[in-house]
C-alpha cells in the first residue's frame, strides 16, 4: 500500500514536457544577449513583450530540456549551442515566403550582411519596416520590436534565422558567430 502511495505521489509531482516552443529560443537568446548582466523574469518579459507567466513556463521547459540549469539563471551553453546547430532548423523549419515590407534577418542583417552578397533579401514582417524582402516568420510576433531595443539580440536572432533558412555557407558563418557569442 505504501509503495502505491509513493508511486502516485511521484507520478503527480513529475512534470510533463510537451516540447519546446519557438519563443523558448527567443528567451534563451535574450539571456545570451544579457551576457554576465543580472536579469529578472519580469525584465525579460517586458523587454520581449511576452507575459511573465509565459517566461516562467518557458524557463521550466528549458530546464526540463537541459538547456538551462535548475536555478533558471545559468544557460547550459554547450547543450544550447548543440540544439541551435544540429536541431533548430528541423524543430522550427522555415521557408522564405512572399515579398513583404519588414525588418531584415538572416544574411540580410548584421553580421552576415558584411559577408554574404545576395539579391534575395529576407525580412520579418514589421509594420515600420522599410526593406522589401521575402517573409521569414519570426519565432515570436514581438521579435522585431524587441530587436529594435537590443542590437545584440537582433544579431543573435538573425544568425539563428540563418541556421533555419540559410544555405551551407550562411549556416557555417552563422555557426562561427554563434560559437563566439555563446561559448
C-alpha positions in Angstrom: 0.0 0.0 0.0 2.8 2.4 0.9 4.6 1.8 -2.4 1.4 2.5 -4.3 1.0 5.9 -2.5 4.7 6.8 -3.2 4.2 5.9 -6.9 1.0 8.0 -7.2 2.8 10.9 -5.4 5.8 10.7 -7.6 3.6 10.5 -10.7 1.7 13.6 -9.7 5.0 15.5 -8.9 6.6 14.7 -12.3 6.2 17.5 -14.8 5.2 16.6 -18.3 7.2 18.2 -21.1 5.2 18.9 -24.2 8.2 20.1 -26.3 10.0 23.3 -26.8 8.2 26.3 -28.4 9.7 28.9 -30.7 9.6 31.7 -28.2 11.7 29.5 -25.8 14.6 30.1 -28.2 13.9 33.8 -28.2 14.1 33.9 -24.4 17.3 31.8 -24.3 18.9 34.1 -26.9 17.8 37.1 -24.8 19.7 35.5 -21.8 22.7 35.1 -24.1 22.4 38.8 -25.1 22.4 39.8 -21.4 25.8 38.2 -21.0 27.0 38.4 -17.4 24.4 41.1 -16.6 22.0 40.1 -13.9 18.4 39.7 -15.1 14.9 39.0 -13.8 12.0 37.3 -15.4 9.9 40.4 -15.2 12.5 42.4 -17.0 12.9 39.8 -19.8 9.1 39.7 -20.1 8.9 43.5 -20.5 11.8 43.6 -23.0 10.5 40.8 -25.2 6.8 41.7 -24.9 6.0 38.2 -23.6 3.9 37.7 -20.4 5.7 36.8 -17.2 3.8 33.6 -16.9 4.9 32.6 -20.4 8.5 33.4 -19.5 8.2 31.2 -16.3 6.7 28.3 -18.3 9.4 28.7 -21.0 12.2 28.6 -18.4 10.7 25.5 -16.9 10.6 23.8 -20.3 14.2 24.9 -20.9 15.3 23.4 -17.5 13.5 20.2 -18.3 15.2 20.0 -21.8 18.6 20.6 -20.2 19.2 23.9 -21.9 19.1 25.9 -18.6 20.4 25.0 -15.2 17.9 24.2 -12.4 18.5 27.6 -10.9 16.9 29.0 -14.1 19.7 31.5 -14.4 22.6 29.7 -16.0 22.5 28.7 -19.6 23.8 25.3 -20.4 25.9 26.8 -23.2 27.1 23.6 -24.9 23.7 22.0 -24.9 22.0 25.1 -26.2 24.6 25.6 -28.9 24.2 21.9 -29.9 20.5 22.4 -30.1 20.8 25.5 -32.3 23.4 24.0 -34.6 22.0 20.5 -35.0 18.3 20.5 -34.2 16.9 24.0 -34.5 16.2 24.0 -38.3 14.5 20.7 -38.0 12.3 21.6 -35.0 11.4 25.1 -36.2 11.8 24.9 -40.0 11.1 27.9 -42.2 10.8 28.6 -45.9 11.1 32.1 -47.4 7.6 33.4 -48.3 6.1 36.2 -50.3 7.5 39.7 -50.6 6.6 42.0 -47.7 7.9 45.1 -46.0 9.8 44.3 -42.9 13.0 44.2 -40.8 16.0 42.3 -42.4 17.0 39.0 -40.9 19.3 36.1 -41.7 22.0 37.0 -44.2 20.2 40.3 -44.9 21.1 41.6 -41.4 24.2 42.2 -39.4 26.7 40.5 -39.0 26.2 38.3 -42.1 25.3 41.1 -44.5 29.0 42.1 -44.4 30.0 38.6 -45.7 27.1 37.5 -48.0 26.1 39.3 -51.2 22.7 38.2 -52.3 19.8 39.6 -54.4 17.4 37.7 -52.1 16.5 39.7 -49.0 14.9 38.1 -46.0 12.7 40.1 -43.6 10.4 39.6 -40.6 7.1 41.3 -41.3 7.1 44.6 -39.5 4.7 47.5 -39.8 7.6 50.0 -39.5 9.8 48.1 -41.9 11.5 49.8 -44.8 13.0 46.9 -46.6 11.1 44.7 -49.1 12.1 41.1 -49.0 10.9 37.5 -48.6 9.0 36.8 -45.5 10.6 34.8 -42.7 8.2 34.2 -39.8 9.9 35.3 -36.6 10.0 32.9 -33.7 7.6 35.2 -31.8 5.4 38.1 -33.2 7.2 40.6 -30.9 10.7 39.8 -32.2 11.0 42.9 -34.4 10.0 45.3 -31.6 12.4 43.5 -29.2 15.2 43.7 -31.7 14.7 47.5 -32.1 15.7 47.9 -28.5 18.5 45.3 -28.3 21.1 45.1 -31.1 22.8 42.0 -29.7 19.5 40.1 -29.5 18.9 41.2 -33.1 22.2 39.8 -34.2 21.6 36.5 -32.4 18.1 36.1 -33.8 19.3 36.9 -37.3 22.1 34.4 -37.0 19.6 31.8 -35.8 17.4 32.5 -38.8 20.4 31.8 -41.0 20.5 28.4 -39.4 16.8 27.9 -40.3 16.8 29.2 -43.9 20.4 29.7 -45.0 22.4 27.7 -47.5 25.6 25.9 -46.3 27.9 28.9 -46.4 25.4 31.1 -44.5 24.9 28.4 -41.9 28.6 27.9 -41.5 29.2 31.6 -41.0 26.3 31.8 -38.5 27.8 28.9 -36.6 31.1 30.7 -36.3 29.4 33.8 -34.9 27.1 31.9 -32.6 30.0 29.9 -31.1 31.7 33.2 -30.4 28.7 34.6 -28.7 27.6 31.6 -26.7 30.8 29.8 -25.8 
